[in-house]
Amino acid sequence: MNGYLFLAGAIVAEVIATTALKASDGFTRLVPSVITAVGYAVAFYLLSQVLKTIPTGVAYAIWSGAGIVLITLIAWLGFGQKVDAAAIAGMVLIVAGVVVINVFSKAQAH
């Protein structure tokens, strides 16, 4: 399977786990706590598969950048978190950095 498909799965699992972590209320609610643990386990397993074909730095840049943007979007839409211009500008810079790595870096997997 393509490393980028594993990476997409790892990102989705991590975003689900982090969203459930917020809902777990400090691991005091069983179902969100279980979703958190399983989600992170799946995310790290998939990331371990990603690292067989994609350099660690590239994979982690994509994973963390996408995760930051997706979690912020979910927090804004689902939990009413405020997102100001500075936060948006920072996320734009993160996404721009990931794009630069993927388009211009010679460390990119072939």
VEXMAR-429341 format. One record per residue (C-alpha): residue number from 1; x, y, z. Coordinates in steps of 0.05 Angstrom, whole numbers, plus 5000, padded with zeros to 4 digits. Each point is the difference from the previous one (the first is absolute). Layout:
# residues N
<zadren><n>NUM</n><px>X</px><py>Y</py><pz>Z</pz></zadren>
...
***
This chain:
# residues 110
<zadren><n>1</n><px>5000</px><py>5000</py><pz>5000</pz></zadren>
<zadren><n>2</n><px>5023</px><py>5071</py><pz>4985</pz></zadren>
<zadren><n>3</n><px>5035</px><py>5033</py><pz>5059</pz></zadren>
<zadren><n>4</n><px>4957</px><py>5062</py><pz>4991</pz></zadren>
<zadren><n>5</n><px>4936</px><py>4960</py><pz>5009</pz></zadren>
<zadren><n>6</n><px>5028</px><py>4973</py><pz>5066</pz></zadren>
<zadren><n>7</n><px>5018</px><py>5072</py><pz>5018</pz></zadren>
<zadren><n>8</n><px>4930</px><py>5024</py><pz>4986</pz></zadren>
<zadren><n>9</n><px>4973</px><py>4944</py><pz>5044</pz></zadren>
<zadren><n>10</n><px>5049</px><py>5018</py><pz>5056</pz></zadren>
<zadren><n>11</n><px>4978</px><py>5073</py><pz>4997</pz></zadren>
<zadren><n>12</n><px>4926</px><py>4981</py><pz>5002</pz></zadren>
<zadren><n>13</n><px>5011</px><py>4952</py><pz>5059</pz></zadren>
<zadren><n>14</n><px>5041</px><py>5053</py><pz>5038</pz></zadren>
<zadren><n>15</n><px>4947</px><py>5054</py><pz>4988</pz></zadren>
<zadren><n>16</n><px>4945</px><py>4953</py><pz>5024</pz></zadren>
<zadren><n>17</n><px>5041</px><py>4981</py><pz>5061</pz></zadren>
<zadren><n>18</n><px>5015</px><py>5072</py><pz>5018</pz></zadren>
<zadren><n>19</n><px>4927</px><py>5020</py><pz>4991</pz></zadren>
<zadren><n>20</n><px>4980</px><py>4943</py><pz>5046</pz></zadren>
<zadren><n>21</n><px>5053</px><py>5021</py><pz>5050</pz></zadren>
<zadren><n>22</n><px>4965</px><py>5066</py><pz>5008</pz></zadren>
<zadren><n>23</n><px>4934</px><py>4964</py><pz>5009</pz></zadren>
<zadren><n>24</n><px>5030</px><py>4950</py><pz>5050</pz></zadren>
<zadren><n>25</n><px>5001</px><py>5056</py><pz>5052</pz></zadren>
<zadren><n>26</n><px>5067</px><py>4979</py><pz>5029</pz></zadren>
<zadren><n>27</n><px>4988</px><py>4926</py><pz>4988</pz></zadren>
<zadren><n>28</n><px>4938</px><py>5001</py><pz>5045</pz></zadren>
<zadren><n>29</n><px>4952</px><py>4978</py><pz>4944</pz></zadren>
<zadren><n>30</n><px>5010</px><py>4928</py><pz>4977</pz></zadren>
<zadren><n>31</n><px>4979</px><py>5002</py><pz>4926</pz></zadren>
<zadren><n>32</n><px>5041</px><py>5061</py><pz>4980</pz></zadren>
<zadren><n>33</n><px>5059</px><py>4974</py><pz>5040</pz></zadren>
<zadren><n>34</n><px>4998</px><py>4934</py><pz>4963</pz></zadren>
<zadren><n>35</n><px>4994</px><py>5036</py><pz>4933</pz></zadren>
<zadren><n>36</n><px>5060</px><py>5042</py><pz>5019</pz></zadren>
<zadren><n>37</n><px>5043</px><py>4940</py><pz>5017</pz></zadren>
<zadren><n>38</n><px>4980</px><py>4960</py><pz>4939</pz></zadren>
<zadren><n>39</n><px>5006</px><py>5060</py><pz>4954</pz></zadren>
<zadren><n>40</n><px>5071</px><py>5016</py><pz>5023</pz></zadren>
<zadren><n>41</n><px>5020</px><py>4926</py><pz>4994</pz></zadren>
<zadren><n>42</n><px>4974</px><py>4997</py><pz>4929</pz></zadren>
<zadren><n>43</n><px>5033</px><py>5067</py><pz>4983</pz></zadren>
<zadren><n>44</n><px>5068</px><py>4978</py><pz>5025</pz></zadren>
<zadren><n>45</n><px>4994</px><py>4932</py><pz>4966</pz></zadren>
<zadren><n>46</n><px>4983</px><py>5033</py><pz>4934</pz></zadren>
<zadren><n>47</n><px>5056</px><py>5051</py><pz>5009</pz></zadren>
<zadren><n>48</n><px>5049</px><py>4942</py><pz>5011</pz></zadren>
<zadren><n>49</n><px>4979</px><py>4973</py><pz>4932</pz></zadren>
<zadren><n>50</n><px>5007</px><py>5069</py><pz>4968</pz></zadren>
<zadren><n>51</n><px>5072</px><py>5005</py><pz>5023</pz></zadren>
<zadren><n>52</n><px>5018</px><py>4939</py><pz>4958</pz></zadren>
<zadren><n>53</n><px>4992</px><py>5042</py><pz>4937</pz></zadren>
<zadren><n>54</n><px>4999</px><py>5073</py><pz>5019</pz></zadren>
<zadren><n>55</n><px>5057</px><py>5036</py><pz>5036</pz></zadren>
<zadren><n>56</n><px>4985</px><py>5014</py><pz>5073</pz></zadren>
<zadren><n>57</n><px>5006</px><py>5075</py><pz>4996</pz></zadren>
<zadren><n>58</n><px>4954</px><py>5005</py><pz>4939</pz></zadren>
<zadren><n>59</n><px>4948</px><py>4953</py><pz>5030</pz></zadren>
<zadren><n>60</n><px>5000</px><py>5036</py><pz>5067</pz></zadren>
<zadren><n>61</n><px>4995</px><py>5069</py><pz>4967</pz></zadren>
<zadren><n>62</n><px>4938</px><py>4977</py><pz>4961</pz></zadren>
<zadren><n>63</n><px>4970</px><py>4964</py><pz>5060</pz></zadren>
<zadren><n>64</n><px>5009</px><py>5056</py><pz>5049</pz></zadren>
<zadren><n>65</n><px>4981</px><py>5056</py><pz>4952</pz></zadren>
<zadren><n>66</n><px>4936</px><py>4966</py><pz>4977</pz></zadren>
<zadren><n>67</n><px>4984</px><py>4980</py><pz>5072</pz></zadren>
<zadren><n>68</n><px>5007</px><py>5072</py><pz>5025</pz></zadren>
<zadren><n>69</n><px>4955</px><py>5027</py><pz>4946</pz></zadren>
<zadren><n>70</n><px>4947</px><py>4945</py><pz>5006</pz></zadren>
<zadren><n>71</n><px>4998</px><py>5002</py><pz>5077</pz></zadren>
<zadren><n>72</n><px>4994</px><py>5075</py><pz>4999</pz></zadren>
<zadren><n>73</n><px>4943</px><py>4996</py><pz>4950</pz></zadren>
<zadren><n>74</n><px>4964</px><py>4947</py><pz>5042</pz></zadren>
<zadren><n>75</n><px>5012</px><py>5041</py><pz>5064</pz></zadren>
<zadren><n>76</n><px>4972</px><py>5062</py><pz>4966</pz></zadren>
<zadren><n>77</n><px>4939</px><py>4965</py><pz>4970</pz></zadren>
<zadren><n>78</n><px>4986</px><py>4948</py><pz>5053</pz></zadren>
<zadren><n>79</n><px>5022</px><py>5031</py><pz>5066</pz></zadren>
<zadren><n>80</n><px>4992</px><py>5075</py><pz>4986</pz></zadren>
<zadren><n>81</n><px>5075</px><py>5015</py><pz>5007</pz></zadren>
<zadren><n>82</n><px>5017</px><py>5070</py><pz>4976</pz></zadren>
<zadren><n>83</n><px>5051</px><py>5005</py><pz>4944</pz></zadren>
<zadren><n>84</n><px>5031</px><py>5068</py><pz>4990</pz></zadren>
<zadren><n>85</n><px>5040</px><py>5029</py><pz>4942</pz></zadren>
<zadren><n>86</n><px>5067</px><py>4982</py><pz>5031</pz></zadren>
<zadren><n>87</n><px>4979</px><py>4927</py><pz>5007</pz></zadren>
<zadren><n>88</n><px>4977</px><py>4998</py><pz>4928</pz></zadren>
<zadren><n>89</n><px>5064</px><py>5033</py><pz>4976</pz></zadren>
<zadren><n>90</n><px>5041</px><py>4949</py><pz>5038</pz></zadren>
<zadren><n>91</n><px>4962</px><py>4942</py><pz>4970</pz></zadren>
<zadren><n>92</n><px>5009</px><py>5030</py><pz>4930</pz></zadren>
<zadren><n>93</n><px>5075</px><py>5002</py><pz>5013</pz></zadren>
<zadren><n>94</n><px>4999</px><py>4927</py><pz>5024</pz></zadren>
<zadren><n>95</n><px>4963</px><py>4978</py><pz>4938</pz></zadren>
<zadren><n>96</n><px>5047</px><py>5041</py><pz>4956</pz></zadren>
<zadren><n>97</n><px>5059</px><py>4965</py><pz>5034</pz></zadren>
<zadren><n>98</n><px>4971</px><py>4932</py><pz>4986</pz></zadren>
<zadren><n>99</n><px>4989</px><py>5019</py><pz>4927</pz></zadren>
<zadren><n>100</n><px>5072</px><py>5025</py><pz>4994</pz></zadren>
<zadren><n>101</n><px>5025</px><py>4934</py><pz>5029</pz></zadren>
<zadren><n>102</n><px>4959</px><py>4959</py><pz>4953</pz></zadren>
<zadren><n>103</n><px>5012</px><py>5040</py><pz>4937</pz></zadren>
<zadren><n>104</n><px>5073</px><py>5021</py><pz>5008</pz></zadren>
<zadren><n>105</n><px>5034</px><py>4953</py><pz>5049</pz></zadren>
<zadren><n>106</n><px>5048</px><py>4948</py><pz>4972</pz></zadren>
<zadren><n>107</n><px>4985</px><py>4959</py><pz>5063</pz></zadren>
<zadren><n>108</n><px>4933</px><py>4982</py><pz>4969</pz></zadren>
<zadren><n>109</n><px>4987</px><py>4925</py><pz>4989</pz></zadren>
<zadren><n>110</n><px>5002</px><py>4976</py><pz>4928</pz></zadren>
***
